[in-house]
Amino acid sequence: MFELTDDQRALREAAREFAEREVRPRAIDLDRQGQYPAEILGELGDRRWTGLTLSEAYGGKGGSLVDLVVLVEELSAALMPVASALALHLGVATVVERFGTGEQRERWLPEMARFETVGALGLSEEHAGSDKSGMETTATKVGDEWLLDGHKRWVTNYLDGDEVLVYARDDPEAPFPDGVTAFLVPTAEFDVEEVWDTMGARPVKSPKVRLDGVRVADDRRIGPVGGAYRQRSTLSTGVNVPARGVGIARAALEDTVAYTAEREQGGSAIGDRQGVRWRAGEMAMRVETARLLTFRAAALADRGEDHRHEFAMAKVAATEAAVENANEAMQLHGGIGYTTEKHVERYLRDARLLTLAGGPNEGHRDTLGETTFERYRRER
């Protein structure tokens, strides 16, 4: 059985109280206006939750990936894009801490832990979606500098960010994943090509941006020349994506139970009817299954164990639980659930992103199939 520590339960309680008091009351307006939740993220920075998994030596909290899952679930239950902005930022900071030099850690991490320097990720491109071997952005060494050319898209946090972690081909002839180098590039060096109007995750935009002959000093290179993408494959901060799914799925369940317990039709609360209760029970099973799978993947990652199988399970189960629960919540709310008076229509729009973010679920099903045959094959 998986059990949270006393400290993790305290984190969950504090995060839930914060989310209910500071995030949920603003969620509908932030979503409607497409407004970046800067004030909320600043408050998270004051608590150093934006540096949750960073070392205390650099102003972080020294937390684990399980801690991250706890925090992300609570924030996502209130407004998923807040958790998205925090997690993407923290993922960039983690790369700096894991693969940067001591000087780079001292230069960037203390302010990143407080969300005073905001990180964004420049990885995906038009022809480099789930298959990053199609990456076309290049980095050419010129003396003590690098010349960067190309574009990146889905750059979450860019519009309110300070530094973009850019992955570029330093040797286009090298067999992928070799020949990729990472750099921290100031957001001022990019041109914005497109800011998409998206179905969900509206408060935190993920635009397409371009680099045209941008010169970057070598002291902004993070990690070894040609080895950045291989290093990236050792990270496990991606557990934030299923954690976001758990948060939405749980919020949809809680709203449904509260609404159907009070909504009367035919002389009684609709929540008193067997059919509604069965459907709520199914929603609860999805939440609790997804949460346990996500915690298990995070706990294995914290121990440095192979968690490909568990992460693939968690990613698929939790993100699809979010979609299914949000859809069920809308149905059980009836017509009012289709309006922006309630949160449930936003849950459905935000949940739909998660089956795509962090790699489409089809790719994770491929991984799950492969690891299943590895794990359950018996010699005959």
TORKOL-4160 file (C-alpha; in steps of 0.2 Angstrom, whole numbers, padded with zeros to 4 digits, m for minus):
380
<pt num="1" X="0000" Y="0000" Z="0000"/>
<pt num="2" X="0006" Y="0017" Z="m0004"/>
<pt num="3" X="0006" Y="0030" Z="0010"/>
<pt num="4" X="0011" Y="0048" Z="0011"/>
<pt num="5" X="0023" Y="0054" Z="0024"/>
<pt num="6" X="0017" Y="0066" Z="0037"/>
<pt num="7" X="0027" Y="0080" Z="0028"/>
<pt num="8" X="0018" Y="0075" Z="0012"/>
<pt num="9" X="0001" Y="0075" Z="0020"/>
<pt num="10" X="0005" Y="0092" Z="0027"/>
<pt num="11" X="0010" Y="0098" Z="0010"/>
<pt num="12" X="m0007" Y="0092" Z="0003"/>
<pt num="13" X="m0017" Y="0101" Z="0016"/>
<pt num="14" X="m0007" Y="0117" Z="0013"/>
<pt num="15" X="m0009" Y="0116" Z="m0006"/>
<pt num="16" X="m0027" Y="0112" Z="m0005"/>
<pt num="17" X="m0031" Y="0126" Z="0007"/>
<pt num="18" X="m0021" Y="0138" Z="m0005"/>
<pt num="19" X="m0030" Y="0131" Z="m0020"/>
<pt num="20" X="m0047" Y="0133" Z="m0013"/>
<pt num="21" X="m0044" Y="0150" Z="m0006"/>
<pt num="22" X="m0033" Y="0158" Z="m0019"/>
<pt num="23" X="m0035" Y="0149" Z="m0036"/>
<pt num="24" X="m0053" Y="0142" Z="m0038"/>
<pt num="25" X="m0062" Y="0158" Z="m0034"/>
<pt num="26" X="m0052" Y="0166" Z="m0049"/>
<pt num="27" X="m0053" Y="0151" Z="m0061"/>
<pt num="28" X="m0068" Y="0155" Z="m0071"/>
<pt num="29" X="m0063" Y="0173" Z="m0074"/>
<pt num="30" X="m0045" Y="0169" Z="m0078"/>
<pt num="31" X="m0050" Y="0156" Z="m0090"/>
<pt num="32" X="m0063" Y="0167" Z="m0099"/>
<pt num="33" X="m0051" Y="0182" Z="m0100"/>
<pt num="34" X="m0036" Y="0171" Z="m0105"/>
<pt num="35" X="m0026" Y="0180" Z="m0092"/>
<pt num="36" X="m0010" Y="0173" Z="m0086"/>
<pt num="37" X="m0011" Y="0169" Z="m0067"/>
<pt num="38" X="0004" Y="0179" Z="m0063"/>
<pt num="39" X="m0001" Y="0184" Z="m0045"/>
<pt num="40" X="m0005" Y="0166" Z="m0041"/>
<pt num="41" X="0011" Y="0160" Z="m0047"/>
<pt num="42" X="0020" Y="0174" Z="m0038"/>
<pt num="43" X="0012" Y="0168" Z="m0022"/>
<pt num="44" X="0018" Y="0150" Z="m0026"/>
<pt num="45" X="0035" Y="0158" Z="m0028"/>
<pt num="46" X="0034" Y="0166" Z="m0011"/>
<pt num="47" X="0031" Y="0149" Z="m0004"/>
<pt num="48" X="0045" Y="0142" Z="m0014"/>
<pt num="49" X="0033" Y="0129" Z="m0022"/>
<pt num="50" X="0040" Y="0135" Z="m0039"/>
<pt num="51" X="0056" Y="0127" Z="m0033"/>
<pt num="52" X="0048" Y="0112" Z="m0024"/>
<pt num="53" X="0061" Y="0099" Z="m0031"/>
<pt num="54" X="0076" Y="0110" Z="m0032"/>
<pt num="55" X="0090" Y="0109" Z="m0019"/>
<pt num="56" X="0088" Y="0119" Z="m0003"/>
<pt num="57" X="0106" Y="0125" Z="m0007"/>
<pt num="58" X="0098" Y="0135" Z="m0022"/>
<pt num="59" X="0083" Y="0141" Z="m0013"/>
<pt num="60" X="0072" Y="0126" Z="m0017"/>
<pt num="61" X="0062" Y="0115" Z="m0005"/>
<pt num="62" X="0072" Y="0099" Z="m0008"/>
<pt num="63" X="0056" Y="0089" Z="m0012"/>
<pt num="64" X="0053" Y="0073" Z="m0021"/>
<pt num="65" X="0044" Y="0069" Z="m0036"/>
<pt num="66" X="0030" Y="0062" Z="m0025"/>
<pt num="67" X="0029" Y="0079" Z="m0017"/>
<pt num="68" X="0027" Y="0086" Z="m0035"/>
<pt num="69" X="0013" Y="0075" Z="m0038"/>
<pt num="70" X="0004" Y="0080" Z="m0022"/>
<pt num="71" X="0006" Y="0099" Z="m0026"/>
<pt num="72" X="0001" Y="0097" Z="m0045"/>
<pt num="73" X="m0015" Y="0087" Z="m0041"/>
<pt num="74" X="m0021" Y="0101" Z="m0029"/>
<pt num="75" X="m0017" Y="0115" Z="m0040"/>
<pt num="76" X="m0025" Y="0106" Z="m0055"/>
<pt num="77" X="m0041" Y="0103" Z="m0046"/>
<pt num="78" X="m0043" Y="0122" Z="m0045"/>
<pt num="79" X="m0036" Y="0127" Z="m0061"/>
<pt num="80" X="m0025" Y="0116" Z="m0072"/>
<pt num="81" X="m0015" Y="0129" Z="m0081"/>
<pt num="82" X="m0008" Y="0135" Z="m0065"/>
<pt num="83" X="0000" Y="0118" Z="m0062"/>
<pt num="84" X="0005" Y="0117" Z="m0080"/>
<pt num="85" X="0015" Y="0134" Z="m0078"/>
<pt num="86" X="0023" Y="0128" Z="m0062"/>
<pt num="87" X="0028" Y="0111" Z="m0068"/>
<pt num="88" X="0035" Y="0117" Z="m0085"/>
<pt num="89" X="0045" Y="0131" Z="m0076"/>
<pt num="90" X="0051" Y="0118" Z="m0063"/>
<pt num="91" X="0056" Y="0106" Z="m0077"/>
<pt num="92" X="0068" Y="0119" Z="m0085"/>
<pt num="93" X="0075" Y="0123" Z="m0068"/>
<pt num="94" X="0078" Y="0104" Z="m0065"/>
<pt num="95" X="0088" Y="0103" Z="m0081"/>
<pt num="96" X="0099" Y="0118" Z="m0075"/>
<pt num="97" X="0102" Y="0109" Z="m0058"/>
<pt num="98" X="0105" Y="0092" Z="m0065"/>
<pt num="99" X="0116" Y="0096" Z="m0080"/>
<pt num="100" X="0122" Y="0114" Z="m0078"/>
<pt num="101" X="0138" Y="0120" Z="m0070"/>
<pt num="102" X="0140" Y="0126" Z="m0053"/>
<pt num="103" X="0141" Y="0144" Z="m0059"/>
<pt num="104" X="0125" Y="0142" Z="m0069"/>
<pt num="105" X="0116" Y="0135" Z="m0054"/>
<pt num="106" X="0121" Y="0150" Z="m0044"/>
<pt num="107" X="0116" Y="0162" Z="m0058"/>
<pt num="108" X="0099" Y="0155" Z="m0061"/>
<pt num="109" X="0092" Y="0143" Z="m0048"/>
<pt num="110" X="0089" Y="0155" Z="m0033"/>
<pt num="111" X="0078" Y="0167" Z="m0043"/>
<pt num="112" X="0069" Y="0152" Z="m0052"/>
<pt num="113" X="0065" Y="0144" Z="m0035"/>
<pt num="114" X="0056" Y="0160" Z="m0031"/>
<pt num="115" X="0048" Y="0162" Z="m0048"/>
<pt num="116" X="0057" Y="0179" Z="m0051"/>
<pt num="117" X="0066" Y="0171" Z="m0066"/>
<pt num="118" X="0053" Y="0161" Z="m0076"/>
<pt num="119" X="0058" Y="0147" Z="m0087"/>
<pt num="120" X="0050" Y="0141" Z="m0103"/>
<pt num="121" X="0054" Y="0125" Z="m0113"/>
<pt num="122" X="0058" Y="0126" Z="m0132"/>
<pt num="123" X="0058" Y="0108" Z="m0138"/>
<pt num="124" X="0044" Y="0104" Z="m0150"/>
<pt num="125" X="0044" Y="0111" Z="m0168"/>
<pt num="126" X="0032" Y="0109" Z="m0183"/>
<pt num="127" X="0041" Y="0093" Z="m0189"/>
<pt num="128" X="0047" Y="0088" Z="m0171"/>
<pt num="129" X="0032" Y="0084" Z="m0161"/>
<pt num="130" X="0031" Y="0067" Z="m0152"/>
<pt num="131" X="0046" Y="0062" Z="m0164"/>
<pt num="132" X="0060" Y="0074" Z="m0159"/>
<pt num="133" X="0072" Y="0067" Z="m0173"/>
<pt num="134" X="0063" Y="0079" Z="m0185"/>
<pt num="135" X="0071" Y="0094" Z="m0175"/>
<pt num="136" X="0077" Y="0108" Z="m0187"/>
<pt num="137" X="0083" Y="0122" Z="m0176"/>
<pt num="138" X="0102" Y="0123" Z="m0177"/>
<pt num="139" X="0116" Y="0129" Z="m0166"/>
<pt num="140" X="0132" Y="0134" Z="m0175"/>
<pt num="141" X="0148" Y="0137" Z="m0165"/>
<pt num="142" X="0156" Y="0154" Z="m0170"/>
<pt num="143" X="0171" Y="0158" Z="m0159"/>
<pt num="144" X="0165" Y="0159" Z="m0141"/>
<pt num="145" X="0147" Y="0160" Z="m0146"/>
<pt num="146" X="0133" Y="0150" Z="m0154"/>
<pt num="147" X="0122" Y="0155" Z="m0168"/>
<pt num="148" X="0104" Y="0149" Z="m0166"/>
<pt num="149" X="0092" Y="0148" Z="m0181"/>
<pt num="150" X="0075" Y="0140" Z="m0181"/>
<pt num="151" X="0058" Y="0140" Z="m0172"/>
<pt num="152" X="0050" Y="0132" Z="m0157"/>
<pt num="153" X="0031" Y="0129" Z="m0153"/>
<pt num="154" X="0021" Y="0125" Z="m0138"/>
<pt num="155" X="0033" Y="0136" Z="m0128"/>
<pt num="156" X="0023" Y="0137" Z="m0112"/>
<pt num="157" X="0026" Y="0152" Z="m0101"/>
<pt num="158" X="0035" Y="0161" Z="m0115"/>
<pt num="159" X="0024" Y="0177" Z="m0115"/>
<pt num="160" X="0027" Y="0180" Z="m0096"/>
<pt num="161" X="0044" Y="0171" Z="m0096"/>
<pt num="162" X="0062" Y="0176" Z="m0095"/>
<pt num="163" X="0073" Y="0161" Z="m0101"/>
<pt num="164" X="0069" Y="0148" Z="m0114"/>
<pt num="165" X="0078" Y="0131" Z="m0113"/>
<pt num="166" X="0081" Y="0128" Z="m0132"/>
<pt num="167" X="0086" Y="0112" Z="m0139"/>
<pt num="168" X="0095" Y="0113" Z="m0156"/>
<pt num="169" X="0105" Y="0102" Z="m0168"/>
<pt num="170" X="0123" Y="0106" Z="m0166"/>
<pt num="171" X="0128" Y="0092" Z="m0179"/>
<pt num="172" X="0113" Y="0088" Z="m0191"/>
<pt num="173" X="0123" Y="0073" Z="m0197"/>
<pt num="174" X="0124" Y="0065" Z="m0180"/>
<pt num="175" X="0112" Y="0051" Z="m0178"/>
<pt num="176" X="0098" Y="0057" Z="m0166"/>
<pt num="177" X="0097" Y="0058" Z="m0151"/>
<pt num="178" X="0115" Y="0063" Z="m0153"/>
<pt num="179" X="0120" Y="0080" Z="m0160"/>
<pt num="180" X="0108" Y="0090" Z="m0149"/>
<pt num="181" X="0113" Y="0104" Z="m0137"/>
<pt num="182" X="0103" Y="0114" Z="m0125"/>
<pt num="183" X="0104" Y="0133" Z="m0121"/>
<pt num="184" X="0096" Y="0145" Z="m0110"/>
<pt num="185" X="0090" Y="0160" Z="m0121"/>
<pt num="186" X="0082" Y="0176" Z="m0115"/>
<pt num="187" X="0064" Y="0178" Z="m0121"/>
<pt num="188" X="0069" Y="0195" Z="m0129"/>
<pt num="189" X="0079" Y="0186" Z="m0142"/>
<pt num="190" X="0064" Y="0178" Z="m0150"/>
<pt num="191" X="0051" Y="0184" Z="m0162"/>
<pt num="192" X="0033" Y="0178" Z="m0159"/>
<pt num="193" X="0025" Y="0170" Z="m0174"/>
<pt num="194" X="0009" Y="0163" Z="m0168"/>
<pt num="195" X="m0001" Y="0164" Z="m0152"/>
<pt num="196" X="m0015" Y="0151" Z="m0154"/>
<pt num="197" X="m0032" Y="0153" Z="m0147"/>
<pt num="198" X="m0034" Y="0136" Z="m0139"/>
<pt num="199" X="m0049" Y="0126" Z="m0133"/>
<pt num="200" X="m0043" Y="0124" Z="m0116"/>
<pt num="201" X="m0028" Y="0129" Z="m0105"/>
<pt num="202" X="m0032" Y="0147" Z="m0109"/>
<pt num="203" X="m0024" Y="0157" Z="m0096"/>
<pt num="204" X="m0006" Y="0150" Z="m0100"/>
<pt num="205" X="m0002" Y="0152" Z="m0118"/>
<pt num="206" X="0010" Y="0141" Z="m0128"/>
<pt num="207" X="0015" Y="0151" Z="m0143"/>
<pt num="208" X="0026" Y="0148" Z="m0158"/>
<pt num="209" X="0042" Y="0158" Z="m0158"/>
<pt num="210" X="0057" Y="0160" Z="m0170"/>
<pt num="211" X="0076" Y="0163" Z="m0168"/>
<pt num="212" X="0085" Y="0171" Z="m0183"/>
<pt num="213" X="0103" Y="0172" Z="m0181"/>
<pt num="214" X="0103" Y="0174" Z="m0162"/>
<pt num="215" X="0120" Y="0174" Z="m0154"/>
<pt num="216" X="0121" Y="0165" Z="m0138"/>
<pt num="217" X="0137" Y="0165" Z="m0127"/>
<pt num="218" X="0144" Y="0148" Z="m0123"/>
<pt num="219" X="0141" Y="0151" Z="m0104"/>
<pt num="220" X="0122" Y="0149" Z="m0108"/>
<pt num="221" X="0125" Y="0131" Z="m0115"/>
<pt num="222" X="0117" Y="0119" Z="m0102"/>
<pt num="223" X="0126" Y="0102" Z="m0102"/>
<pt num="224" X="0138" Y="0094" Z="m0115"/>
<pt num="225" X="0139" Y="0098" Z="m0133"/>
<pt num="226" X="0129" Y="0085" Z="m0142"/>
<pt num="227" X="0122" Y="0076" Z="m0127"/>
<pt num="228" X="0107" Y="0087" Z="m0121"/>
<pt num="229" X="0093" Y="0076" Z="m0128"/>
<pt num="230" X="0101" Y="0060" Z="m0121"/>
<pt num="231" X="0102" Y="0069" Z="m0104"/>
<pt num="232" X="0084" Y="0074" Z="m0105"/>
<pt num="233" X="0078" Y="0056" Z="m0107"/>
<pt num="234" X="0084" Y="0053" Z="m0089"/>
<pt num="235" X="0072" Y="0066" Z="m0082"/>
<pt num="236" X="0056" Y="0061" Z="m0073"/>
<pt num="237" X="0047" Y="0077" Z="m0070"/>
<pt num="238" X="0034" Y="0072" Z="m0083"/>
<pt num="239" X="0025" Y="0064" Z="m0069"/>
<pt num="240" X="0017" Y="0081" Z="m0067"/>
<pt num="241" X="0006" Y="0077" Z="m0083"/>
<pt num="242" X="m0004" Y="0062" Z="m0075"/>
<pt num="243" X="m0005" Y="0072" Z="m0059"/>
<pt num="244" X="m0014" Y="0086" Z="m0068"/>
<pt num="245" X="m0026" Y="0073" Z="m0074"/>
<pt num="246" X="m0029" Y="0066" Z="m0057"/>
<pt num="247" X="m0033" Y="0084" Z="m0051"/>
<pt num="248" X="m0046" Y="0087" Z="m0065"/>
<pt num="249" X="m0054" Y="0070" Z="m0062"/>
<pt num="250" X="m0055" Y="0073" Z="m0044"/>
<pt num="251" X="m0062" Y="0090" Z="m0046"/>
<pt num="252" X="m0075" Y="0084" Z="m0058"/>
<pt num="253" X="m0080" Y="0070" Z="m0046"/>
<pt num="254" X="m0082" Y="0082" Z="m0031"/>
<pt num="255" X="m0092" Y="0095" Z="m0041"/>
<pt num="256" X="m0103" Y="0081" Z="m0047"/>
<pt num="257" X="m0106" Y="0074" Z="m0029"/>
<pt num="258" X="m0110" Y="0091" Z="m0022"/>
<pt num="259" X="m0122" Y="0096" Z="m0036"/>
<pt num="260" X="m0132" Y="0080" Z="m0037"/>
<pt num="261" X="m0134" Y="0079" Z="m0019"/>
<pt num="262" X="m0143" Y="0096" Z="m0019"/>
<pt num="263" X="m0151" Y="0096" Z="m0036"/>
<pt num="264" X="m0169" Y="0090" Z="m0035"/>
<pt num="265" X="m0180" Y="0083" Z="m0049"/>
<pt num="266" X="m0196" Y="0073" Z="m0047"/>
<pt num="267" X="m0197" Y="0077" Z="m0028"/>
<pt num="268" X="m0179" Y="0071" Z="m0023"/>
<pt num="269" X="m0161" Y="0074" Z="m0025"/>
<pt num="270" X="m0154" Y="0066" Z="m0041"/>
<pt num="271" X="m0140" Y="0060" Z="m0031"/>
<pt num="272" X="m0151" Y="0049" Z="m0021"/>
<pt num="273" X="m0154" Y="0038" Z="m0037"/>
<pt num="274" X="m0145" Y="0022" Z="m0039"/>
<pt num="275" X="m0140" Y="0026" Z="m0057"/>
<pt num="276" X="m0132" Y="0042" Z="m0052"/>
<pt num="277" X="m0123" Y="0035" Z="m0038"/>
<pt num="278" X="m0116" Y="0021" Z="m0048"/>
<pt num="279" X="m0109" Y="0033" Z="m0061"/>
<pt num="280" X="m0101" Y="0043" Z="m0047"/>
<pt num="281" X="m0094" Y="0027" Z="m0040"/>
<pt num="282" X="m0086" Y="0024" Z="m0057"/>
<pt num="283" X="m0079" Y="0042" Z="m0057"/>
<pt num="284" X="m0071" Y="0038" Z="m0040"/>
<pt num="285" X="m0063" Y="0022" Z="m0046"/>
<pt num="286" X="m0055" Y="0032" Z="m0060"/>
<pt num="287" X="m0048" Y="0045" Z="m0048"/>
<pt num="288" X="m0041" Y="0033" Z="m0035"/>
<pt num="289" X="m0034" Y="0021" Z="m0048"/>
<pt num="290" X="m0026" Y="0035" Z="m0058"/>
<pt num="291" X="m0019" Y="0043" Z="m0042"/>
<pt num="292" X="m0011" Y="0027" Z="m0036"/>
<pt num="293" X="m0003" Y="0023" Z="m0053"/>
<pt num="294" X="0004" Y="0041" Z="m0053"/>
<pt num="295" X="0011" Y="0040" Z="m0035"/>
<pt num="296" X="0019" Y="0023" Z="m0039"/>
<pt num="297" X="0027" Y="0030" Z="m0055"/>
<pt num="298" X="0034" Y="0045" Z="m0045"/>
<pt num="299" X="0040" Y="0034" Z="m0030"/>
<pt num="300" X="0050" Y="0022" Z="m0042"/>
<pt num="301" X="0057" Y="0037" Z="m0051"/>
<pt num="302" X="0062" Y="0045" Z="m0034"/>
<pt num="303" X="0071" Y="0028" Z="m0030"/>
<pt num="304" X="0080" Y="0029" Z="m0047"/>
<pt num="305" X="0071" Y="0013" Z="m0053"/>
<pt num="306" X="0065" Y="0009" Z="m0070"/>
<pt num="307" X="0047" Y="0016" Z="m0071"/>
<pt num="308" X="0044" Y="0016" Z="m0089"/>
<pt num="309" X="0029" Y="0004" Z="m0087"/>
<pt num="310" X="0022" Y="0013" Z="m0072"/>
<pt num="311" X="0023" Y="0030" Z="m0080"/>
<pt num="312" X="0015" Y="0024" Z="m0096"/>
<pt num="313" X="0001" Y="0017" Z="m0086"/>
<pt num="314" X="m0001" Y="0032" Z="m0076"/>
<pt num="315" X="m0001" Y="0044" Z="m0091"/>
<pt num="316" X="m0014" Y="0035" Z="m0100"/>
<pt num="317" X="m0025" Y="0031" Z="m0086"/>
<pt num="318" X="m0025" Y="0048" Z="m0077"/>
<pt num="319" X="m0027" Y="0059" Z="m0092"/>
<pt num="320" X="m0041" Y="0048" Z="m0099"/>
<pt num="321" X="m0049" Y="0048" Z="m0082"/>
<pt num="322" X="m0049" Y="0067" Z="m0083"/>
<pt num="323" X="m0058" Y="0067" Z="m0099"/>
<pt num="324" X="m0070" Y="0054" Z="m0094"/>
<pt num="325" X="m0074" Y="0061" Z="m0077"/>
<pt num="326" X="m0076" Y="0079" Z="m0084"/>
<pt num="327" X="m0088" Y="0072" Z="m0098"/>
<pt num="328" X="m0098" Y="0063" Z="m0085"/>
<pt num="329" X="m0099" Y="0078" Z="m0074"/>
<pt num="330" X="m0106" Y="0089" Z="m0088"/>
<pt num="331" X="m0119" Y="0075" Z="m0091"/>
<pt num="332" X="m0124" Y="0074" Z="m0073"/>
<pt num="333" X="m0125" Y="0093" Z="m0071"/>
<pt num="334" X="m0137" Y="0094" Z="m0086"/>
<pt num="335" X="m0138" Y="0110" Z="m0096"/>
<pt num="336" X="m0130" Y="0121" Z="m0082"/>
<pt num="337" X="m0114" Y="0111" Z="m0084"/>
<pt num="338" X="m0113" Y="0117" Z="m0102"/>
<pt num="339" X="m0112" Y="0135" Z="m0096"/>
<pt num="340" X="m0097" Y="0145" Z="m0089"/>
<pt num="341" X="m0107" Y="0147" Z="m0073"/>
<pt num="342" X="m0100" Y="0131" Z="m0068"/>
<pt num="343" X="m0082" Y="0124" Z="m0068"/>
<pt num="344" X="m0086" Y="0108" Z="m0076"/>
<pt num="345" X="m0086" Y="0114" Z="m0095"/>
<pt num="346" X="m0068" Y="0120" Z="m0091"/>
<pt num="347" X="m0063" Y="0104" Z="m0084"/>
<pt num="348" X="m0067" Y="0095" Z="m0100"/>
<pt num="349" X="m0058" Y="0108" Z="m0111"/>
<pt num="350" X="m0043" Y="0107" Z="m0100"/>
<pt num="351" X="m0043" Y="0089" Z="m0098"/>
<pt num="352" X="m0043" Y="0086" Z="m0117"/>
<pt num="353" X="m0025" Y="0094" Z="m0118"/>
<pt num="354" X="m0018" Y="0081" Z="m0107"/>
<pt num="355" X="m0020" Y="0066" Z="m0118"/>
<pt num="356" X="m0009" Y="0076" Z="m0130"/>
<pt num="357" X="0003" Y="0085" Z="m0118"/>
<pt num="358" X="0019" Y="0076" Z="m0114"/>
<pt num="359" X="0017" Y="0065" Z="m0129"/>
<pt num="360" X="0001" Y="0058" Z="m0136"/>
<pt num="361" X="m0007" Y="0043" Z="m0127"/>
<pt num="362" X="m0004" Y="0032" Z="m0142"/>
<pt num="363" X="0014" Y="0033" Z="m0140"/>
<pt num="364" X="0013" Y="0029" Z="m0121"/>
<pt num="365" X="0002" Y="0014" Z="m0126"/>
<pt num="366" X="0016" Y="0008" Z="m0137"/>
<pt num="367" X="0028" Y="0010" Z="m0122"/>
<pt num="368" X="0016" Y="0001" Z="m0111"/>
<pt num="369" X="0014" Y="m0013" Z="m0124"/>
<pt num="370" X="0033" Y="m0016" Z="m0125"/>
<pt num="371" X="0036" Y="m0016" Z="m0106"/>
<pt num="372" X="0021" Y="m0027" Z="m0104"/>
<pt num="373" X="0029" Y="m0040" Z="m0115"/>
<pt num="374" X="0046" Y="m0038" Z="m0106"/>
<pt num="375" X="0038" Y="m0040" Z="m0089"/>
<pt num="376" X="0026" Y="m0053" Z="m0092"/>
<pt num="377" X="0035" Y="m0064" Z="m0104"/>
<pt num="378" X="0038" Y="m0082" Z="m0097"/>
<pt num="379" X="0050" Y="m0094" Z="m0103"/>
<pt num="380" X="0042" Y="m0110" Z="m0111"/>
